[in-house]
């Protein structure tokens, strides 16, 4: 008899839960906390960005930098209260973010009952947001508008992958801006079998960010292959682990200037030729850790577009926030490129850094001047 009573109680609870799930409110009210300007950076990252000497800052904090969490941007907590005329709880709530007021091409962040974390936002950018609640049908709040702080470096959180950031967002000489959402620098996407202290492989959540949130279409791989110089840094792959367009541009480095080593010339030209193809964008390029070969290409590309030396170095040194080795004292230093790319570009002809970079790239890679013009047109606004 007692057993039957328990069955009856459980049945009633189950029936009530089904009834609740099948009910649909007539009115849903969304009370969303005010969102003003969002800072995408952590407090520690802001100390670096505001430092008068970022190279010394990195050196002083090297023991604290060797964790992945320091590389990722700050997550912003959107808080809200969802009520309705029936007083029932939504089955799920989430936030959608769009760059358009009509919420087209929005990206969904799954949340909890009264809050959702959003991240990987562009810097100095206007966004639109809705909170959504699912009952029998889905209800959506009014569109709210917010902006992100006018700052530098759009670092990104891609689960499983180190050292990810958008190269765009910088003010350029001549008043233009380096477009965001076009070209990214990252670490590798599969374990290459070399450097056992470093593994960078996207999880399924990480792949979703790369493919859906960032919309990356082309993977440019700078790691060496067996048919290039006998070294297999890619672990035999001939296609992208992300399942997208794959361009292999293998290069040697070894602490030397990638632009002055003749073996790299064809790969360097292929790299820049690939940046001139509009259908390739958004593009992500990487070597193993995303510091040396990747850093050298990012520096020369940024110089070509009109970035200042200060901003170029700021971006280069930000790699120290990622876990790029198992030892914290192996940090990226400014002197590592001053005798390589900085000097090479500075010693080239031209009245501006951009002109010097153009002449440097033409001389060292064989890329056409018209190709560089196309790249500038695609990546600046």
C-alpha positions in Angstrom: 0.0 0.0 0.0 2.9 2.3 0.9 4.6 1.4 -2.3 1.5 2.3 -4.3 1.3 5.7 -2.5 4.9 6.6 -3.7 4.0 5.6 -7.2 1.0 7.8 -7.1 2.9 10.8 -5.8 5.7 10.4 -8.4 3.0 10.1 -11.1 1.3 13.3 -10.0 4.7 15.2 -10.0 5.5 13.8 -13.4 2.1 14.7 -14.8 2.4 18.3 -13.4 5.8 18.7 -14.9 4.5 17.6 -18.3 1.6 20.0 -17.9 3.9 22.9 -17.0 6.2 22.2 -20.0 3.2 22.1 -22.3 1.9 25.5 -21.0 2.7 28.6 -23.0 2.6 32.1 -21.3 0.6 34.9 -23.0 3.1 37.4 -21.8 6.8 37.2 -21.0 8.7 40.1 -19.4 12.5 40.4 -19.7 14.2 42.6 -17.2 17.8 42.9 -18.4 20.5 44.7 -16.4 22.0 47.7 -18.1 24.9 47.0 -20.4 27.1 50.0 -21.1 30.7 49.6 -22.4 32.2 46.1 -22.1 35.9 45.7 -21.6 37.0 42.4 -23.3 40.3 42.3 -21.3 41.1 40.9 -17.9 42.7 43.2 -15.2 46.0 41.5 -15.8 45.9 42.1 -19.5 45.0 45.7 -19.0 48.1 46.2 -16.9 50.1 45.0 -19.9 48.2 47.2 -22.4 48.7 50.3 -20.2 52.3 49.6 -19.5 54.9 52.1 -20.8 57.3 49.2 -21.5 55.4 46.0 -22.4 58.7 44.1 -23.0 59.7 44.7 -19.4 56.2 44.0 -18.1 56.3 40.6 -19.7 59.7 39.9 -18.2 58.6 40.9 -14.7 55.5 38.6 -14.9 56.9 35.7 -16.8 56.3 33.2 -14.0 52.6 34.1 -14.0 52.1 34.0 -17.8 52.4 30.3 -18.5 48.7 29.4 -18.2 46.1 29.2 -20.9 43.6 31.3 -18.9 45.8 34.4 -19.1 45.5 34.3 -22.9 41.7 34.3 -23.1 39.6 37.4 -23.0 37.3 38.4 -20.1 33.9 36.8 -20.2 31.0 39.3 -19.6 28.1 38.2 -17.5 24.7 39.3 -18.9 22.2 39.1 -16.1 18.4 39.2 -16.4 15.1 38.2 -14.8 12.5 36.4 -17.0 8.9 36.4 -15.7 5.5 35.5 -17.2 1.8 35.6 -16.5 1.7 31.9 -15.6 4.6 32.0 -13.1 6.3 29.0 -14.7 10.1 28.6 -15.4 11.4 28.6 -18.9 12.9 25.4 -20.2 16.0 27.2 -21.2 17.3 30.8 -21.7 20.1 32.1 -23.9 21.5 35.3 -25.3 22.0 36.1 -29.0 24.6 38.7 -30.2 24.6 40.3 -33.6 26.5 43.1 -35.4 23.2 44.2 -37.0 20.1 45.9 -35.4 17.8 43.4 -37.1 19.7 40.6 -35.3 20.7 38.9 -38.6 23.7 36.5 -38.5 23.4 36.3 -34.7 25.5 34.0 -32.6 23.9 32.1 -29.7 25.4 31.8 -26.2 23.6 29.2 -24.1 22.9 30.4 -20.5 21.4 29.7 -17.1 18.1 30.8 -15.7 19.1 34.4 -14.9 22.5 34.9 -16.6 24.6 34.1 -19.7 28.3 34.7 -20.3 29.3 36.2 -23.7 32.8 36.6 -25.0 35.1 36.8 -28.1 33.8 40.3 -28.9 35.5 42.7 -31.2 37.1 45.8 -29.8 35.6 49.3 -30.2 32.5 47.8 -31.7 28.7 48.2 -31.6 26.7 45.1 -30.9 23.0 44.2 -30.5 21.6 41.7 -28.0 18.5 39.8 -27.2 17.6 37.4 -24.3 15.5 34.4 -25.3 13.4 32.1 -23.3 11.9 28.8 -24.3 8.5 27.6 -23.1 6.2 25.7 -25.4 7.4 28.4 -27.9 10.3 30.8 -27.7 9.9 34.4 -26.5 12.5 37.1 -27.4 13.3 40.3 -25.6 13.5 43.7 -27.2 16.9 44.4 -28.9 19.4 46.0 -26.6 22.5 47.9 -27.9 26.0 48.0 -26.3 29.5 48.7 -27.3 32.9 47.4 -26.5 35.8 49.4 -25.2 38.1 51.3 -27.6 41.3 49.4 -26.9 43.9 47.2 -28.6 44.2 43.5 -29.2 41.2 41.3 -29.7 42.3 38.1 -28.0 40.0 35.1 -28.3 39.0 32.1 -26.2 39.1 28.9 -28.3 39.0 25.9 -26.1 42.1 23.7 -26.7 44.0 26.2 -28.8 46.6 28.6 -27.5 47.6 32.1 -28.5 44.5 33.1 -30.6 43.8 36.7 -31.6 42.3 38.8 -34.3 45.0 40.9 -36.1 42.5 43.7 -36.7 41.2 46.6 -34.7 44.3 48.9 -34.9 44.3 52.5 -36.1 46.6 52.8 -39.2 48.6 55.6 -40.7 46.4 57.7 -43.0 43.4 57.4 -40.7 42.2 53.9 -41.8 41.6 50.9 -39.6 42.7 47.3 -39.7 39.5 45.3 -40.3 38.5 42.9 -37.5 37.0 39.5 -38.3 39.2 38.9 -41.3 42.5 37.4 -40.3 43.6 35.6 -37.2 46.9 34.3 -35.7 46.8 31.1 -33.7 48.7 28.1 -32.6 48.4 24.6 -34.3 45.2 22.6 -34.6 46.6 19.1 -34.4 49.5 17.7 -32.4 52.4 17.6 -34.8 54.5 15.1 -32.9 57.3 17.6 -32.3 57.9 19.5 -29.1 56.3 17.2 -26.6 55.8 20.0 -24.2 53.2 21.7 -26.4 49.8 20.4 -27.4 47.3 22.7 -29.0 44.2 20.9 -30.4 40.7 22.4 -30.5 37.9 20.7 -28.6 34.5 20.4 -30.2 33.6 23.6 -28.4 36.8 25.2 -29.7 36.0 24.1 -33.3 32.5 25.7 -32.9 34.1 29.0 -32.1 36.5 28.9 -35.0 34.0 27.7 -37.5 30.7 29.2 -36.4 31.5 32.3 -34.3 34.6 33.4 -36.2 33.5 31.8 -39.5 37.0 30.9 -40.5 37.2 29.5 -44.1 40.9 29.0 -44.7 43.6 27.4 -42.6 47.1 28.5 -43.6 49.7 26.2 -42.1 53.3 27.4 -41.8 54.7 24.2 -40.3 57.3 22.2 -42.1 56.4 19.0 -44.1 58.6 16.0 -45.1 58.6 17.0 -48.8 59.7 20.5 -47.8 62.8 19.9 -45.8 62.5 16.4 -44.4 60.9 17.5 -41.2 57.3 16.5 -40.4 55.9 19.1 -38.1 52.3 18.5 -39.4 52.2 14.8 -38.4 51.4 13.8 -42.0 48.2 15.8 -42.5 47.4 17.1 -46.0 44.1 18.7 -45.1 42.9 21.0 -42.3 41.8 19.4 -39.0 39.0 21.9 -39.1 37.6 20.5 -42.4 38.1 23.8 -44.3 40.2 25.1 -47.1 43.9 24.2 -46.4 47.0 25.9 -47.7 50.3 24.6 -46.7 53.1 27.2 -46.6 55.9 25.4 -44.9 58.8 27.5 -43.6 62.0 27.0 -41.7 62.8 29.3 -38.8 65.3 28.2 -36.2 65.8 31.7 -34.8 66.6 33.2 -38.2 64.7 35.6 -40.4 62.2 33.7 -42.4 62.3 36.3 -45.1 66.0 36.0 -45.8 66.1 32.2 -46.1 65.8 31.2 -49.8 64.0 27.9 -49.0 61.0 29.9 -47.7 60.6 32.1 -50.8 57.9 30.1 -52.6 55.9 29.6 -49.4 56.2 33.3 -48.5 54.9 34.2 -51.9 52.1 31.7 -51.7 51.1 33.1 -48.3 50.7 36.6 -49.5 49.1 35.5 -52.8 46.5 33.6 -50.7 45.8 36.8 -48.7 44.8 38.5 -51.9 42.0 36.1 -52.6 38.8 37.5 -51.2 37.0 34.2 -51.1 39.6 32.8 -48.6 38.4 35.1 -45.8 38.2 34.9 -42.9 41.7 33.4 -42.7 43.6 31.9 -39.8 47.3 31.2 -40.0 49.6 29.4 -37.6 52.9 27.6 -37.1 53.3 25.4 -33.9 53.0 27.9 -31.1 51.9 30.9 -33.2 54.9 33.0 -32.1 57.9 32.9 -34.4 57.0 32.3 -38.0 53.4 33.4 -37.3 54.8 36.5 -35.5 57.1 37.4 -38.3 54.3 37.3 -40.9 52.0 39.2 -38.6 54.6 41.9 -38.1 55.4 42.4 -41.8 51.7 42.3 -42.7 50.8 44.9 -40.0 53.6 47.1 -41.1 52.4 47.0 -44.7 48.9 48.0 -43.7 50.2 51.0 -41.7 50.4 49.8 -38.0 52.8 51.7 -35.8 55.9 50.1 -34.4 54.5 50.3 -30.9 51.3 48.5 -31.9 53.3 45.9 -33.8 55.4 45.1 -30.8 52.4 45.1 -28.5 50.7 42.4 -30.6 53.9 40.4 -30.9 54.6 40.4 -27.2 51.0 39.4 -26.3 52.0 35.8 -27.1 53.5 35.7 -23.6 50.0 35.4 -22.2 49.6 32.0 -23.7 51.2 28.8 -22.5 53.6 28.6 -25.3 56.1 26.2 -23.5 56.2 24.1 -20.4 58.7 26.5 -18.9 57.6 29.9 -17.8 60.9 31.6 -18.4 60.9 30.9 -22.1 59.2 34.1 -23.1 58.9 36.1 -26.3 61.1 39.1 -26.2 61.3 42.3 -28.3 64.9 41.7 -29.2 63.9 38.4 -30.8 62.6 40.3 -33.9 64.4 43.6 -33.7 67.4 42.1 -35.4 65.2 40.3 -37.9 62.0 41.8 -39.2 62.2 45.2 -37.6 65.7 45.9 -38.9 65.0 44.3 -42.3 62.0 46.6 -42.9 63.6 49.6 -41.4 66.6 49.2 -43.7 64.4 49.1 -46.8 63.6 52.1 -49.0 60.5 54.2 -48.3 59.4 57.3 -46.5 56.9 55.5 -44.2 56.9 52.1 -42.4 54.2 50.9 -44.9 56.3 51.8 -47.9 59.4 50.2 -46.4 57.4 47.0 -45.7 56.1 46.9 -49.2 59.6 47.2 -50.7 60.9 44.6 -48.2 58.2 42.0 -49.1 58.6 42.5 -52.8 62.3 42.0 -52.5 62.2 39.0 -50.2 59.2 37.1 -51.4 58.7 38.0 -55.0 55.1 39.0 -54.4 53.7 41.5 -56.9 53.1 45.1 -55.8 49.5 44.8 -57.2 48.9 41.8 -54.9 49.9 43.8 -51.9 47.5 46.6 -53.0 44.7 44.0 -53.1 45.6 42.8 -49.6 45.6 46.4 -48.3 42.2 46.9 -49.9 40.7 43.8 -48.3 42.1 44.3 -44.8 41.6 48.1 -44.3 38.6 50.3 -44.0 
